[in-house]
């Protein structure tokens, strides 16, 4: 089987070179010898081979491969209703990561970690506000909170909240007396109960 022998030469103060699995996959190559670490020191020799069904081209971009991106990232972006778990630095090395957490009861949507990739940060998460229980809305709609949810005021985005009609009241549309309502982006659509019989 054809294989390519590359000598790694780093021009940046002899920094180590890091292989990128995504780059290798997109070029249909793999390491000839399996190994855990994908970091190599200046002067190391690495043998690549084509994946099954592929062969090396005469003129190939592999001559520029592997490369070690050294572009740094500025401070990571701030997010509404959330913050970094550690104080931010002014600069981060390529490949560095930071972690976010949301304010209490806020739902974290996306990845809590973002990464510095060639001078740019990956997309930060979004912190979605909770639903806040409104006693006045419950009174207006003649509903009570199911016992399981008692003493709760805040509900996460996506959570379900149980309500039931006051005595001698029934659902205005459904005629039922028990309801499960989902909190959606800070909004609760309260069921409405009216006095009378089914």
N, C-alpha and C positions, 0 to 999 in steps of 0.2 A: 504494500500500500504506500502511496506517495505520502511523504510528510515534509514539513517545513521546519527548518531549524533557524531560530531567531536569537540573536544576542541582544539582550536588553541594554540599551544605553540611555541613561537618564541625564539630561542636560541641566537639570535644576539641582545643582549642588549634590549630585549623587543620591537623590531621594529614591526610595524604593518605587518599583513599578507595580501597579495593581491591574490585574486582568478583570475585564468586565464580561460576565456571563452573557448579558444581553447582546453586547457587541459580537461575541464569538458566535452566538446563535444566528444573528443576522448575516454573518459571513459564512455560515455553514461549516464552521471548524470547531474542533474540540482539542483538549490537551491529549497528547499521545499517552502520557502516563497519568493515571488518576492521582490526585492529591487533594488534601483538605484545604490548604491555604492557597489563595490566589494572589499573594503578595511575593514579589521577587526582588532580590537585591541587585544593585548595579553589577553588570558583568555576568549574571546568571544566564545559562542557556536553557531555552524552553523549546520543546518539540510539539508542534501542532500537527494534526492530521485532519483531512476532510471527513465530514460526516458521510455515512454510507450513501452512495449514489452521487457524490459530488467529487470534482477534481479541481486542482489548482489552476487558475487562469495564468496565462503568460504574463500579462500586465495586471497587477493586482494591488488593491489598496492595502493588502496585508503588509506591504513593506513599511507602512506607517504605523503598523500595529505591533505591540500594544503601546498605548500612550498613557501618561499619568497626568490627568487634568490637575492644574494647580490653582485655578481661579478661586478666589475666596469669596465668601458671601458677607454682606453687611448684616446688621442686626436683623433678626427675624421680624415678620410683621406682627403687629398687635391685633387682637381680635376682640369684638364686642362681647361683654359678659364672660370673659375668660382671660387667662394670663398664662405666662410661662411658669413651669414648676421651679425653674431656677432663674436668677437674675440674668438678663441678656448680656452678652459680650459685644464689643464693637465690631469684631470680625470673627469669622468661622472658616475653618479649613474645608476644602472640598470633601464631601462624604460625612461631614459632621451632622448630628441630629439634635433637635430640641423637642421638648414635650410640653403640651398645653394641658390645662385643666379648666373646667368651667366653674362659674360661680354656683353656689348652692342651688340645687333643684333644677339647674339648667342641663339640658340634654346635649351631649357632645355628638355631633354628626360629622363623620369623616374620620380620618386617622388622627390619633392624639399626637403622633410624632410627624415632624416634617424634616426633610433632608436638604442639605446644601449640595447642589449638583451643578458644577461648572459655573459658579457665580450666581445662581438663581435658587431660590427656595421652592420646594414643592408646595402644593396647595395646603393652606392651613385649615383646620376644622372650623365648624360653625357651632356656636353655643345657642341652642334654641330655648327661649324662655318657657317657664312652666305655666300651668294654668293655676289661677288663684281662685279658690272657692268663694262665691258671693252669696252670703246669707240673704241679701235682699232679693237676688234673682230666684233663689230657692223658694222664698216666701211668696213672691209674685206668681211663681209657677206651681205652687201648692205641692212641692216635693221635699222629701227628707233624704238625708244621706244614709245609706245602708250601714249597719253596725260595723262591718269590717273596715270601713273607711273613716270611722269616727276619730276625731282629734287630728285629722289631716286637713291642712289648709292648702298645701301646694301639691301639685301632681305633675310628674314629668311628661314632656311631649311623648305621645304614644301610649301613655297609661290609660287604663279604663277606670271609670268611676261609676259606682253603683248608686242609683237613686230609687226611691219608691214613693208612690202617691200618699198624701195624707189620708187619714181615715175617711171613708165614704167619698173618695175621689178616684177618678180613673183617667187613664191617658186620653188626651183630647183626640188624638188621631187613631191610636191603636186599641184603646179600651183596656189595655193591660195595666198592671200596677207596678211592675218591676222594669228597670231600665239599666242598660250599660252604655255609657257615653264615653267616647274616646277624646282625650285631650289632644288638640291639634294646634301646634304653634301658639300656645298661650290662650287658645280659645276653647271654651266648653259650651256646647249647644245643649242647654238645659231642656229636659223633657217638660211638657206642659200637662198638668192634670186639672180636671174640672170636676165640680161637685155633681153627684147624681149616681144613677145605676148604669151598669153595662147595657 
